[in-house]
Amino acid sequence: MSNEEPKTTTLAETNNYVVWKAEEPDGETTYHIELGNVTLHFFEEEWQELFELLKSL
């Protein structure tokens, strides 16, 4: 088991919202959307699907 911390990168930020990604030590990349006191977590495949959905708006 690895004790490494994930490498995080902020992708976008406003006064109230943050979108960031985490590169996990196991090689998985996860994406996170913080909307006030709610945080949505996505695996890579889910993130891509959400991104395509938002582009179609």
PDBQT receptor file of N, H, CA, C and O in Angstrom, charges set to zero:
ATOM      1  N   MET A   1       0.835  -1.171   0.000  1.00  0.00    +0.000 N 
ATOM      2  CA  MET A   1       0.000   0.000   0.000  1.00  0.00    +0.000 C 
ATOM      3  C   MET A   1       0.885   1.243   0.000  1.00  0.00    +0.000 C 
ATOM      4  O   MET A   1       1.864   1.315   0.744  1.00  0.00    +0.000 OA
ATOM      5  N   SER A   2       0.535   2.224  -0.843  1.00  0.00    +0.000 N 
ATOM      6  H   SER A   2      -0.260   2.165  -1.447  1.00  0.00    +0.000 HD
ATOM      7  CA  SER A   2       1.332   3.431  -0.986  1.00  0.00    +0.000 C 
ATOM      8  C   SER A   2       0.846   4.521  -0.037  1.00  0.00    +0.000 C 
ATOM      9  O   SER A   2      -0.356   4.686   0.173  1.00  0.00    +0.000 OA
ATOM     10  N   ASN A   3       1.783   5.252   0.527  1.00  0.00    +0.000 N 
ATOM     11  H   ASN A   3       2.759   5.117   0.357  1.00  0.00    +0.000 HD
ATOM     12  CA  ASN A   3       1.439   6.372   1.391  1.00  0.00    +0.000 C 
ATOM     13  C   ASN A   3       1.517   7.697   0.643  1.00  0.00    +0.000 C 
ATOM     14  O   ASN A   3       1.415   8.763   1.251  1.00  0.00    +0.000 OA
ATOM     15  N   GLU A   4       1.697   7.635  -0.686  1.00  0.00    +0.000 N 
ATOM     16  H   GLU A   4       1.780   6.769  -1.180  1.00  0.00    +0.000 HD
ATOM     17  CA  GLU A   4       1.805   8.843  -1.481  1.00  0.00    +0.000 C 
ATOM     18  C   GLU A   4       0.475   9.580  -1.528  1.00  0.00    +0.000 C 
ATOM     19  O   GLU A   4      -0.592   8.966  -1.535  1.00  0.00    +0.000 OA
ATOM     20  N   GLU A   5       0.558  10.896  -1.560  1.00  0.00    +0.000 N 
ATOM     21  H   GLU A   5       1.425  11.395  -1.554  1.00  0.00    +0.000 HD
ATOM     22  CA  GLU A   5      -0.625  11.741  -1.706  1.00  0.00    +0.000 C 
ATOM     23  C   GLU A   5      -0.888  11.953  -3.201  1.00  0.00    +0.000 C 
ATOM     24  O   GLU A   5       0.047  11.953  -4.002  1.00  0.00    +0.000 OA
ATOM     25  N   PRO A   6      -2.157  12.133  -3.576  1.00  0.00    +0.000 N 
ATOM     26  CA  PRO A   6      -2.439  12.426  -4.984  1.00  0.00    +0.000 C 
ATOM     27  C   PRO A   6      -1.915  13.813  -5.357  1.00  0.00    +0.000 C 
ATOM     28  O   PRO A   6      -1.836  14.708  -4.515  1.00  0.00    +0.000 OA
ATOM     29  N   LYS A   7      -1.557  13.976  -6.639  1.00  0.00    +0.000 N 
ATOM     30  H   LYS A   7      -1.621  13.250  -7.323  1.00  0.00    +0.000 HD
ATOM     31  CA  LYS A   7      -1.146  15.280  -7.154  1.00  0.00    +0.000 C 
ATOM     32  C   LYS A   7      -2.409  15.972  -7.638  1.00  0.00    +0.000 C 
ATOM     33  O   LYS A   7      -3.095  15.451  -8.518  1.00  0.00    +0.000 OA
ATOM     34  N   THR A   8      -2.733  17.141  -7.080  1.00  0.00    +0.000 N 
ATOM     35  H   THR A   8      -2.176  17.564  -6.365  1.00  0.00    +0.000 HD
ATOM     36  CA  THR A   8      -3.960  17.844  -7.448  1.00  0.00    +0.000 C 
ATOM     37  C   THR A   8      -3.631  19.083  -8.288  1.00  0.00    +0.000 C 
ATOM     38  O   THR A   8      -2.604  19.736  -8.104  1.00  0.00    +0.000 OA
ATOM     39  N   THR A   9      -4.543  19.374  -9.214  1.00  0.00    +0.000 N 
ATOM     40  H   THR A   9      -5.377  18.843  -9.363  1.00  0.00    +0.000 HD
ATOM     41  CA  THR A   9      -4.425  20.534 -10.082  1.00  0.00    +0.000 C 
ATOM     42  C   THR A   9      -5.783  21.215 -10.168  1.00  0.00    +0.000 C 
ATOM     43  O   THR A   9      -6.785  20.559 -10.450  1.00  0.00    +0.000 OA
ATOM     44  N   THR A  10      -5.830  22.521  -9.930  1.00  0.00    +0.000 N 
ATOM     45  H   THR A  10      -5.015  23.054  -9.701  1.00  0.00    +0.000 HD
ATOM     46  CA  THR A  10      -7.062  23.278 -10.101  1.00  0.00    +0.000 C 
ATOM     47  C   THR A  10      -7.248  23.558 -11.581  1.00  0.00    +0.000 C 
ATOM     48  O   THR A  10      -6.359  24.115 -12.226  1.00  0.00    +0.000 OA
ATOM     49  N   LEU A  11      -8.405  23.174 -12.128  1.00  0.00    +0.000 N 
ATOM     50  H   LEU A  11      -9.127  22.722 -11.605  1.00  0.00    +0.000 HD
ATOM     51  CA  LEU A  11      -8.692  23.371 -13.549  1.00  0.00    +0.000 C 
ATOM     52  C   LEU A  11      -9.445  24.667 -13.806  1.00  0.00    +0.000 C 
ATOM     53  O   LEU A  11      -9.232  25.316 -14.830  1.00  0.00    +0.000 OA
ATOM     54  N   ALA A  12     -10.327  25.052 -12.880  1.00  0.00    +0.000 N 
ATOM     55  H   ALA A  12     -10.501  24.525 -12.048  1.00  0.00    +0.000 HD
ATOM     56  CA  ALA A  12     -11.086  26.305 -13.001  1.00  0.00    +0.000 C 
ATOM     57  C   ALA A  12     -11.580  26.685 -11.618  1.00  0.00    +0.000 C 
ATOM     58  O   ALA A  12     -11.806  25.831 -10.761  1.00  0.00    +0.000 OA
ATOM     59  N   GLU A  13     -11.744  28.004 -11.419  1.00  0.00    +0.000 N 
ATOM     60  H   GLU A  13     -11.561  28.697 -12.116  1.00  0.00    +0.000 HD
ATOM     61  CA  GLU A  13     -12.171  28.463 -10.102  1.00  0.00    +0.000 C 
ATOM     62  C   GLU A  13     -12.883  29.808 -10.239  1.00  0.00    +0.000 C 
ATOM     63  O   GLU A  13     -12.446  30.680 -10.991  1.00  0.00    +0.000 OA
ATOM     64  N   THR A  14     -13.979  29.961  -9.507  1.00  0.00    +0.000 N 
ATOM     65  H   THR A  14     -14.333  29.253  -8.896  1.00  0.00    +0.000 HD
ATOM     66  CA  THR A  14     -14.656  31.247  -9.363  1.00  0.00    +0.000 C 
ATOM     67  C   THR A  14     -14.719  31.554  -7.873  1.00  0.00    +0.000 C 
ATOM     68  O   THR A  14     -14.114  30.846  -7.068  1.00  0.00    +0.000 OA
ATOM     69  N   ASN A  15     -15.442  32.597  -7.502  1.00  0.00    +0.000 N 
ATOM     70  H   ASN A  15     -15.933  33.172  -8.156  1.00  0.00    +0.000 HD
ATOM     71  CA  ASN A  15     -15.575  32.921  -6.081  1.00  0.00    +0.000 C 
ATOM     72  C   ASN A  15     -16.281  31.816  -5.306  1.00  0.00    +0.000 C 
ATOM     73  O   ASN A  15     -16.028  31.640  -4.114  1.00  0.00    +0.000 OA
ATOM     74  N   ASN A  16     -17.169  31.065  -5.970  1.00  0.00    +0.000 N 
ATOM     75  H   ASN A  16     -17.374  31.207  -6.938  1.00  0.00    +0.000 HD
ATOM     76  CA  ASN A  16     -17.990  30.075  -5.267  1.00  0.00    +0.000 C 
ATOM     77  C   ASN A  16     -17.760  28.624  -5.679  1.00  0.00    +0.000 C 
ATOM     78  O   ASN A  16     -18.197  27.715  -4.973  1.00  0.00    +0.000 OA
ATOM     79  N   TYR A  17     -17.090  28.384  -6.801  1.00  0.00    +0.000 N 
ATOM     80  H   TYR A  17     -16.735  29.122  -7.375  1.00  0.00    +0.000 HD
ATOM     81  CA  TYR A  17     -16.969  27.029  -7.331  1.00  0.00    +0.000 C 
ATOM     82  C   TYR A  17     -15.527  26.712  -7.701  1.00  0.00    +0.000 C 
ATOM     83  O   TYR A  17     -14.749  27.600  -8.047  1.00  0.00    +0.000 OA
ATOM     84  N   VAL A  18     -15.187  25.430  -7.621  1.00  0.00    +0.000 N 
ATOM     85  H   VAL A  18     -15.820  24.708  -7.339  1.00  0.00    +0.000 HD
ATOM     86  CA  VAL A  18     -13.851  24.969  -7.997  1.00  0.00    +0.000 C 
ATOM     87  C   VAL A  18     -13.981  23.647  -8.735  1.00  0.00    +0.000 C 
ATOM     88  O   VAL A  18     -14.750  22.774  -8.335  1.00  0.00    +0.000 OA
ATOM     89  N   VAL A  19     -13.219  23.506  -9.820  1.00  0.00    +0.000 N 
ATOM     90  H   VAL A  19     -12.593  24.215 -10.145  1.00  0.00    +0.000 HD
ATOM     91  CA  VAL A  19     -13.089  22.227 -10.523  1.00  0.00    +0.000 C 
ATOM     92  C   VAL A  19     -11.617  21.848 -10.454  1.00  0.00    +0.000 C 
ATOM     93  O   VAL A  19     -10.746  22.633 -10.827  1.00  0.00    +0.000 OA
ATOM     94  N   TRP A  20     -11.347  20.630  -9.969  1.00  0.00    +0.000 N 
ATOM     95  H   TRP A  20     -12.055  19.992  -9.666  1.00  0.00    +0.000 HD
ATOM     96  CA  TRP A  20      -9.959  20.192  -9.840  1.00  0.00    +0.000 C 
ATOM     97  C   TRP A  20      -9.836  18.716 -10.164  1.00  0.00    +0.000 C 
ATOM     98  O   TRP A  20     -10.816  17.972 -10.144  1.00  0.00    +0.000 OA
ATOM     99  N   LYS A  21      -8.611  18.307 -10.461  1.00  0.00    +0.000 N 
ATOM    100  H   LYS A  21      -7.814  18.912 -10.477  1.00  0.00    +0.000 HD
ATOM    101  CA  LYS A  21      -8.365  16.883 -10.725  1.00  0.00    +0.000 C 
ATOM    102  C   LYS A  21      -7.284  16.383  -9.798  1.00  0.00    +0.000 C 
ATOM    103  O   LYS A  21      -6.438  17.142  -9.326  1.00  0.00    +0.000 OA
ATOM    104  N   ALA A  22      -7.329  15.091  -9.547  1.00  0.00    +0.000 N 
ATOM    105  H   ALA A  22      -8.017  14.474  -9.930  1.00  0.00    +0.000 HD
ATOM    106  CA  ALA A  22      -6.339  14.429  -8.701  1.00  0.00    +0.000 C 
ATOM    107  C   ALA A  22      -5.749  13.260  -9.460  1.00  0.00    +0.000 C 
ATOM    108  O   ALA A  22      -6.476  12.394  -9.948  1.00  0.00    +0.000 OA
ATOM    109  N   GLU A  23      -4.444  13.235  -9.559  1.00  0.00    +0.000 N 
ATOM    110  H   GLU A  23      -3.853  13.937  -9.163  1.00  0.00    +0.000 HD
ATOM    111  CA  GLU A  23      -3.730  12.100 -10.141  1.00  0.00    +0.000 C 
ATOM    112  C   GLU A  23      -3.325  11.215  -8.975  1.00  0.00    +0.000 C 
ATOM    113  O   GLU A  23      -2.411  11.537  -8.216  1.00  0.00    +0.000 OA
ATOM    114  N   GLU A  24      -4.021  10.095  -8.848  1.00  0.00    +0.000 N 
ATOM    115  H   GLU A  24      -4.764   9.833  -9.465  1.00  0.00    +0.000 HD
ATOM    116  CA  GLU A  24      -3.824   9.193  -7.716  1.00  0.00    +0.000 C 
ATOM    117  C   GLU A  24      -2.534   8.389  -7.881  1.00  0.00    +0.000 C 
ATOM    118  O   GLU A  24      -2.094   8.161  -9.008  1.00  0.00    +0.000 OA
ATOM    119  N   PRO A  25      -1.925   7.958  -6.779  1.00  0.00    +0.000 N 
ATOM    120  CA  PRO A  25      -0.697   7.161  -6.850  1.00  0.00    +0.000 C 
ATOM    121  C   PRO A  25      -0.859   5.861  -7.653  1.00  0.00    +0.000 C 
ATOM    122  O   PRO A  25       0.117   5.343  -8.196  1.00  0.00    +0.000 OA
ATOM    123  N   ASP A  26      -2.094   5.333  -7.729  1.00  0.00    +0.000 N 
ATOM    124  H   ASP A  26      -2.887   5.753  -7.288  1.00  0.00    +0.000 HD
ATOM    125  CA  ASP A  26      -2.316   4.097  -8.482  1.00  0.00    +0.000 C 
ATOM    126  C   ASP A  26      -2.488   4.329  -9.977  1.00  0.00    +0.000 C 
ATOM    127  O   ASP A  26      -2.746   3.385 -10.724  1.00  0.00    +0.000 OA
ATOM    128  N   GLY A  27      -2.346   5.598 -10.429  1.00  0.00    +0.000 N 
ATOM    129  H   GLY A  27      -2.137   6.365  -9.822  1.00  0.00    +0.000 HD
ATOM    130  CA  GLY A  27      -2.446   5.913 -11.842  1.00  0.00    +0.000 C 
ATOM    131  C   GLY A  27      -3.824   6.393 -12.280  1.00  0.00    +0.000 C 
ATOM    132  O   GLY A  27      -3.975   6.886 -13.398  1.00  0.00    +0.000 OA
ATOM    133  N   GLU A  28      -4.822   6.259 -11.429  1.00  0.00    +0.000 N 
ATOM    134  H   GLU A  28      -4.699   5.859 -10.521  1.00  0.00    +0.000 HD
ATOM    135  CA  GLU A  28      -6.183   6.716 -11.751  1.00  0.00    +0.000 C 
ATOM    136  C   GLU A  28      -6.244   8.236 -11.631  1.00  0.00    +0.000 C 
ATOM    137  O   GLU A  28      -5.654   8.817 -10.720  1.00  0.00    +0.000 OA
ATOM    138  N   THR A  29      -6.968   8.880 -12.562  1.00  0.00    +0.000 N 
ATOM    139  H   THR A  29      -7.447   8.408 -13.302  1.00  0.00    +0.000 HD
ATOM    140  CA  THR A  29      -7.217  10.306 -12.475  1.00  0.00    +0.000 C 
ATOM    141  C   THR A  29      -8.688  10.505 -12.136  1.00  0.00    +0.000 C 
ATOM    142  O   THR A  29      -9.563   9.923 -12.777  1.00  0.00    +0.000 OA
ATOM    143  N   THR A  30      -8.957  11.327 -11.130  1.00  0.00    +0.000 N 
ATOM    144  H   THR A  30      -8.246  11.799 -10.609  1.00  0.00    +0.000 HD
ATOM    145  CA  THR A  30     -10.326  11.646 -10.756  1.00  0.00    +0.000 C 
ATOM    146  C   THR A  30     -10.531  13.150 -10.874  1.00  0.00    +0.000 C 
ATOM    147  O   THR A  30      -9.595  13.936 -10.727  1.00  0.00    +0.000 OA
ATOM    148  N   TYR A  31     -11.773  13.528 -11.142  1.00  0.00    +0.000 N 
ATOM    149  H   TYR A  31     -12.533  12.889 -11.261  1.00  0.00    +0.000 HD
ATOM    150  CA  TYR A  31     -12.141  14.933 -11.301  1.00  0.00    +0.000 C 
ATOM    151  C   TYR A  31     -13.176  15.281 -10.252  1.00  0.00    +0.000 C 
ATOM    152  O   TYR A  31     -13.994  14.442  -9.873  1.00  0.00    +0.000 OA
ATOM    153  N   HIS A  32     -13.141  16.522  -9.782  1.00  0.00    +0.000 N 
ATOM    154  H   HIS A  32     -12.477  17.204 -10.089  1.00  0.00    +0.000 HD
ATOM    155  CA  HIS A  32     -13.983  16.947  -8.673  1.00  0.00    +0.000 C 
ATOM    156  C   HIS A  32     -14.542  18.328  -8.969  1.00  0.00    +0.000 C 
ATOM    157  O   HIS A  32     -13.818  19.228  -9.394  1.00  0.00    +0.000 OA
ATOM    158  N   ILE A  33     -15.844  18.486  -8.740  1.00  0.00    +0.000 N 
ATOM    159  H   ILE A  33     -16.433  17.755  -8.394  1.00  0.00    +0.000 HD
ATOM    160  CA  ILE A  33     -16.499  19.782  -8.876  1.00  0.00    +0.000 C 
ATOM    161  C   ILE A  33     -17.049  20.143  -7.510  1.00  0.00    +0.000 C 
ATOM    162  O   ILE A  33     -17.901  19.437  -6.970  1.00  0.00    +0.000 OA
ATOM    163  N   GLU A  34     -16.563  21.239  -6.952  1.00  0.00    +0.000 N 
ATOM    164  H   GLU A  34     -15.871  21.812  -7.391  1.00  0.00    +0.000 HD
ATOM    165  CA  GLU A  34     -17.042  21.721  -5.657  1.00  0.00    +0.000 C 
ATOM    166  C   GLU A  34     -18.028  22.848  -5.903  1.00  0.00    +0.000 C 
ATOM    167  O   GLU A  34     -17.675  23.890  -6.454  1.00  0.00    +0.000 OA
ATOM    168  N   LEU A  35     -19.278  22.626  -5.486  1.00  0.00    +0.000 N 
ATOM    169  H   LEU A  35     -19.565  21.779  -5.038  1.00  0.00    +0.000 HD
ATOM    170  CA  LEU A  35     -20.364  23.598  -5.645  1.00  0.00    +0.000 C 
ATOM    171  C   LEU A  35     -20.872  23.957  -4.254  1.00  0.00    +0.000 C 
ATOM    172  O   LEU A  35     -21.812  23.342  -3.750  1.00  0.00    +0.000 OA
ATOM    173  N   GLY A  36     -20.252  24.946  -3.645  1.00  0.00    +0.000 N 
ATOM    174  H   GLY A  36     -19.489  25.446  -4.054  1.00  0.00    +0.000 HD
ATOM    175  CA  GLY A  36     -20.609  25.279  -2.270  1.00  0.00    +0.000 C 
ATOM    176  C   GLY A  36     -20.247  24.128  -1.352  1.00  0.00    +0.000 C 
ATOM    177  O   GLY A  36     -19.085  23.728  -1.278  1.00  0.00    +0.000 OA
ATOM    178  N   ASN A  37     -21.250  23.586  -0.642  1.00  0.00    +0.000 N 
ATOM    179  H   ASN A  37     -22.194  23.910  -0.701  1.00  0.00    +0.000 HD
ATOM    180  CA  ASN A  37     -20.958  22.490   0.294  1.00  0.00    +0.000 C 
ATOM    181  C   ASN A  37     -21.192  21.114  -0.319  1.00  0.00    +0.000 C 
ATOM    182  O   ASN A  37     -21.247  20.117   0.401  1.00  0.00    +0.000 OA
ATOM    183  N   VAL A  38     -21.333  21.051  -1.651  1.00  0.00    +0.000 N 
ATOM    184  H   VAL A  38     -21.289  21.861  -2.236  1.00  0.00    +0.000 HD
ATOM    185  CA  VAL A  38     -21.502  19.777  -2.365  1.00  0.00    +0.000 C 
ATOM    186  C   VAL A  38     -20.299  19.563  -3.274  1.00  0.00    +0.000 C 
ATOM    187  O   VAL A  38     -19.893  20.474  -3.995  1.00  0.00    +0.000 OA
ATOM    188  N   THR A  39     -19.726  18.358  -3.242  1.00  0.00    +0.000 N 
ATOM    189  H   THR A  39     -20.056  17.617  -2.657  1.00  0.00    +0.000 HD
ATOM    190  CA  THR A  39     -18.635  18.004  -4.147  1.00  0.00    +0.000 C 
ATOM    191  C   THR A  39     -19.039  16.782  -4.955  1.00  0.00    +0.000 C 
ATOM    192  O   THR A  39     -19.461  15.767  -4.400  1.00  0.00    +0.000 OA
ATOM    193  N   LEU A  40     -18.904  16.891  -6.281  1.00  0.00    +0.000 N 
ATOM    194  H   LEU A  40     -18.561  17.716  -6.731  1.00  0.00    +0.000 HD
ATOM    195  CA  LEU A  40     -19.174  15.777  -7.180  1.00  0.00    +0.000 C 
ATOM    196  C   LEU A  40     -17.836  15.167  -7.579  1.00  0.00    +0.000 C 
ATOM    197  O   LEU A  40     -16.895  15.889  -7.907  1.00  0.00    +0.000 OA
ATOM    198  N   HIS A  41     -17.751  13.847  -7.551  1.00  0.00    +0.000 N 
ATOM    199  H   HIS A  41     -18.516  13.260  -7.285  1.00  0.00    +0.000 HD
ATOM    200  CA  HIS A  41     -16.516  13.129  -7.868  1.00  0.00    +0.000 C 
ATOM    201  C   HIS A  41     -16.748  12.283  -9.123  1.00  0.00    +0.000 C 
ATOM    202  O   HIS A  41     -17.780  11.622  -9.245  1.00  0.00    +0.000 OA
ATOM    203  N   PHE A  42     -15.785  12.303 -10.058  1.00  0.00    +0.000 N 
ATOM    204  H   PHE A  42     -14.947  12.840  -9.959  1.00  0.00    +0.000 HD
ATOM    205  CA  PHE A  42     -15.916  11.574 -11.312  1.00  0.00    +0.000 C 
ATOM    206  C   PHE A  42     -14.629  10.818 -11.630  1.00  0.00    +0.000 C 
ATOM    207  O   PHE A  42     -13.530  11.343 -11.450  1.00  0.00    +0.000 OA
ATOM    208  N   PHE A  43     -14.772   9.593 -12.099  1.00  0.00    +0.000 N 
ATOM    209  H   PHE A  43     -15.664   9.166 -12.245  1.00  0.00    +0.000 HD
ATOM    210  CA  PHE A  43     -13.640   8.892 -12.692  1.00  0.00    +0.000 C 
ATOM    211  C   PHE A  43     -13.472   9.415 -14.115  1.00  0.00    +0.000 C 
ATOM    212  O   PHE A  43     -14.367  10.077 -14.641  1.00  0.00    +0.000 OA
ATOM    213  N   GLU A  44     -12.346   9.128 -14.736  1.00  0.00    +0.000 N 
ATOM    214  H   GLU A  44     -11.619   8.590 -14.309  1.00  0.00    +0.000 HD
ATOM    215  CA  GLU A  44     -12.008   9.641 -16.065  1.00  0.00    +0.000 C 
ATOM    216  C   GLU A  44     -13.133   9.443 -17.080  1.00  0.00    +0.000 C 
ATOM    217  O   GLU A  44     -13.494  10.384 -17.787  1.00  0.00    +0.000 OA
ATOM    218  N   GLU A  45     -13.689   8.236 -17.163  1.00  0.00    +0.000 N 
ATOM    219  H   GLU A  45     -13.395   7.472 -16.588  1.00  0.00    +0.000 HD
ATOM    220  CA  GLU A  45     -14.726   7.938 -18.160  1.00  0.00    +0.000 C 
ATOM    221  C   GLU A  45     -15.991   8.749 -17.886  1.00  0.00    +0.000 C 
ATOM    222  O   GLU A  45     -16.634   9.232 -18.818  1.00  0.00    +0.000 OA
ATOM    223  N   GLU A  46     -16.345   8.897 -16.622  1.00  0.00    +0.000 N 
ATOM    224  H   GLU A  46     -15.823   8.504 -15.865  1.00  0.00    +0.000 HD
ATOM    225  CA  GLU A  46     -17.521   9.679 -16.246  1.00  0.00    +0.000 C 
ATOM    226  C   GLU A  46     -17.312  11.156 -16.559  1.00  0.00    +0.000 C 
ATOM    227  O   GLU A  46     -18.226  11.836 -17.025  1.00  0.00    +0.000 OA
ATOM    228  N   TRP A  47     -16.106  11.643 -16.301  1.00  0.00    +0.000 N 
ATOM    229  H   TRP A  47     -15.363  11.090 -15.923  1.00  0.00    +0.000 HD
ATOM    230  CA  TRP A  47     -15.776  13.036 -16.571  1.00  0.00    +0.000 C 
ATOM    231  C   TRP A  47     -15.907  13.331 -18.062  1.00  0.00    +0.000 C 
ATOM    232  O   TRP A  47     -16.480  14.349 -18.449  1.00  0.00    +0.000 OA
ATOM    233  N   GLN A  48     -15.375  12.437 -18.899  1.00  0.00    +0.000 N 
ATOM    234  H   GLN A  48     -14.910  11.609 -18.584  1.00  0.00    +0.000 HD
ATOM    235  CA  GLN A  48     -15.455  12.633 -20.344  1.00  0.00    +0.000 C 
ATOM    236  C   GLN A  48     -16.914  12.690 -20.803  1.00  0.00    +0.000 C 
ATOM    237  O   GLN A  48     -17.273  13.520 -21.639  1.00  0.00    +0.000 OA
ATOM    238  N   GLU A  49     -17.745  11.815 -20.260  1.00  0.00    +0.000 N 
ATOM    239  H   GLU A  49     -17.453  11.141 -19.581  1.00  0.00    +0.000 HD
ATOM    240  CA  GLU A  49     -19.159  11.808 -20.618  1.00  0.00    +0.000 C 
ATOM    241  C   GLU A  49     -19.839  13.105 -20.182  1.00  0.00    +0.000 C 
ATOM    242  O   GLU A  49     -20.613  13.683 -20.946  1.00  0.00    +0.000 OA
ATOM    243  N   LEU A  50     -19.560  13.567 -18.963  1.00  0.00    +0.000 N 
ATOM    244  H   LEU A  50     -18.932  13.098 -18.342  1.00  0.00    +0.000 HD
ATOM    245  CA  LEU A  50     -20.130  14.824 -18.481  1.00  0.00    +0.000 C 
ATOM    246  C   LEU A  50     -19.666  15.993 -19.338  1.00  0.00    +0.000 C 
ATOM    247  O   LEU A  50     -20.462  16.872 -19.669  1.00  0.00    +0.000 OA
ATOM    248  N   PHE A  51     -18.391  16.011 -19.699  1.00  0.00    +0.000 N 
ATOM    249  H   PHE A  51     -17.745  15.297 -19.430  1.00  0.00    +0.000 HD
ATOM    250  CA  PHE A  51     -17.834  17.084 -20.511  1.00  0.00    +0.000 C 
ATOM    251  C   PHE A  51     -18.536  17.137 -21.879  1.00  0.00    +0.000 C 
ATOM    252  O   PHE A  51     -18.870  18.219 -22.361  1.00  0.00    +0.000 OA
ATOM    253  N   GLU A  52     -18.758  15.982 -22.496  1.00  0.00    +0.000 N 
ATOM    254  H   GLU A  52     -18.487  15.102 -22.104  1.00  0.00    +0.000 HD
ATOM    255  CA  GLU A  52     -19.463  15.928 -23.771  1.00  0.00    +0.000 C 
ATOM    256  C   GLU A  52     -20.896  16.424 -23.623  1.00  0.00    +0.000 C 
ATOM    257  O   GLU A  52     -21.404  17.130 -24.494  1.00  0.00    +0.000 OA
ATOM    258  N   LEU A  53     -21.548  16.056 -22.526  1.00  0.00    +0.000 N 
ATOM    259  H   LEU A  53     -21.136  15.482 -21.818  1.00  0.00    +0.000 HD
ATOM    260  CA  LEU A  53     -22.920  16.515 -22.268  1.00  0.00    +0.000 C 
ATOM    261  C   LEU A  53     -22.952  18.033 -22.151  1.00  0.00    +0.000 C 
ATOM    262  O   LEU A  53     -23.818  18.673 -22.747  1.00  0.00    +0.000 OA
ATOM    263  N   LEU A  54     -22.036  18.619 -21.402  1.00  0.00    +0.000 N 
ATOM    264  H   LEU A  54     -21.332  18.099 -20.917  1.00  0.00    +0.000 HD
ATOM    265  CA  LEU A  54     -22.015  20.064 -21.208  1.00  0.00    +0.000 C 
ATOM    266  C   LEU A  54     -21.679  20.805 -22.505  1.00  0.00    +0.000 C 
ATOM    267  O   LEU A  54     -22.195  21.897 -22.742  1.00  0.00    +0.000 OA
ATOM    268  N   LYS A  55     -20.836  20.234 -23.330  1.00  0.00    +0.000 N 
ATOM    269  H   LYS A  55     -20.417  19.346 -23.138  1.00  0.00    +0.000 HD
ATOM    270  CA  LYS A  55     -20.514  20.859 -24.612  1.00  0.00    +0.000 C 
ATOM    271  C   LYS A  55     -21.722  20.917 -25.530  1.00  0.00    +0.000 C 
ATOM    272  O   LYS A  55     -21.802  21.795 -26.389  1.00  0.00    +0.000 OA
ATOM    273  N   SER A  56     -22.662  19.997 -25.362  1.00  0.00    +0.000 N 
ATOM    274  H   SER A  56     -22.596  19.284 -24.664  1.00  0.00    +0.000 HD
ATOM    275  CA  SER A  56     -23.843  19.953 -26.235  1.00  0.00    +0.000 C 
ATOM    276  C   SER A  56     -24.915  20.963 -25.828  1.00  0.00    +0.000 C 
ATOM    277  O   SER A  56     -25.914  21.107 -26.533  1.00  0.00    +0.000 OA
ATOM    278  N   LEU A  57     -24.736  21.651 -24.729  1.00  0.00    +0.000 N 
ATOM    279  H   LEU A  57     -23.924  21.534 -24.156  1.00  0.00    +0.000 HD
ATOM    280  CA  LEU A  57     -25.731  22.650 -24.294  1.00  0.00    +0.000 C 
ATOM    281  C   LEU A  57     -25.807  23.823 -25.255  1.00  0.00    +0.000 C 
ATOM    282  O   LEU A  57     -26.590  24.747 -25.039  1.00  0.00    +0.000 OA
TER     283      LEU A  57
